[in-house]
């Protein structure tokens, strides 16, 4: 059970192509978002689709692989850990962000057709 601490598993579709950055420290990082969707019927019988967006961060080799092979609309399974952080904007405003630090990526299907 120890490995279950702060563990996140999601299946969703990429909202954009991954963006790969080379940092001055020599590390590489890829960022992108995925959407997870579920649908249900409300009390009036109307079908409701609920989509949640998740910010992804992949460091090192997983980030390089993501940038090389993943494309917008592609379905993937992600396993990682949840990170909460804050930063200050140029105007002094504090912003808070939640993201998933990726441990592994599994490509599931082709691109979703329009």
C-alpha positions in Angstrom: 0.0 0.0 0.0 3.0 2.3 0.4 3.1 2.8 -3.4 -0.4 4.1 -3.4 0.5 7.3 -1.6 0.0 10.3 -3.8 -0.6 8.2 -6.9 -2.8 9.4 -9.8 -3.9 7.4 -12.8 -5.9 9.0 -15.6 -7.1 8.1 -19.1 -7.8 11.1 -21.3 -7.1 12.9 -24.5 -4.4 15.5 -25.1 -5.7 19.1 -25.4 -2.6 20.2 -27.2 0.7 18.9 -28.5 3.3 18.6 -25.7 5.7 21.6 -25.4 9.3 20.5 -24.7 11.7 23.0 -23.0 15.4 22.7 -22.4 16.2 24.3 -19.0 19.4 26.1 -18.2 20.1 23.4 -15.6 20.4 20.9 -18.5 17.1 19.2 -17.7 14.2 18.9 -20.2 10.6 19.1 -19.3 7.4 18.6 -21.4 4.1 20.2 -20.5 0.6 19.5 -21.9 -2.9 19.0 -20.7 -5.3 16.1 -21.0 -9.1 16.1 -20.7 -11.1 13.4 -18.9 -14.8 13.2 -19.6 -17.8 11.4 -18.1 -21.4 11.7 -18.8 -24.6 11.2 -16.8 -28.3 12.0 -16.9 -29.7 14.8 -14.8 -33.1 14.7 -13.0 -34.8 15.9 -16.2 -33.3 13.1 -18.3 -30.9 15.3 -20.1 -27.5 13.9 -20.9 -24.7 16.0 -19.3 -21.1 15.6 -20.2 -18.6 16.7 -17.6 -15.0 17.4 -18.8 -12.1 18.0 -16.4 -8.7 19.4 -17.6 -5.5 18.2 -16.0 -2.0 19.9 -16.4 0.7 17.4 -17.1 4.5 17.7 -16.5 7.0 15.1 -17.7 10.7 15.5 -16.8 13.7 14.0 -18.6 13.2 11.0 -20.9 9.4 10.7 -20.4 9.1 14.3 -21.5 11.2 13.7 -24.6 9.1 10.7 -25.5 5.9 12.6 -25.0 7.1 15.5 -27.2 8.2 13.1 -29.9 5.2 10.8 -30.1 2.1 12.4 -28.5 -0.2 14.7 -30.5 -3.4 16.7 -29.8 -6.5 14.5 -29.5 -4.5 11.3 -28.8 -5.8 9.0 -26.0 -3.3 8.2 -23.3 -3.1 6.6 -19.9 -1.0 8.6 -17.4 0.4 7.5 -14.0 2.1 10.0 -11.8 1.8 12.1 -8.6 -0.2 15.2 -7.8 1.7 18.4 -7.2 0.4 21.7 -5.9 2.5 24.8 -6.2 2.3 28.5 -6.4 4.1 31.3 -8.2 4.0 35.0 -8.4 3.1 36.9 -11.6 5.0 40.0 -12.8 2.3 42.2 -11.2 2.8 40.5 -7.8 -0.3 38.4 -7.8 0.1 34.8 -6.4 -1.3 32.1 -8.6 -1.9 28.5 -7.6 -1.6 25.5 -9.9 -2.2 21.8 -9.6 -0.4 19.5 -12.0 0.5 15.8 -12.4 4.1 14.9 -12.4 4.2 12.0 -14.8 6.0 8.7 -14.0 4.7 6.7 -17.0 2.7 7.2 -20.2 0.8 4.6 -22.2 -0.4 5.5 -25.7 -3.9 3.9 -26.1 -5.5 4.8 -29.4 -5.4 6.9 -32.5 -6.4 10.5 -32.8 -10.1 11.2 -32.1 -11.9 11.9 -35.3 -13.8 15.2 -35.6 
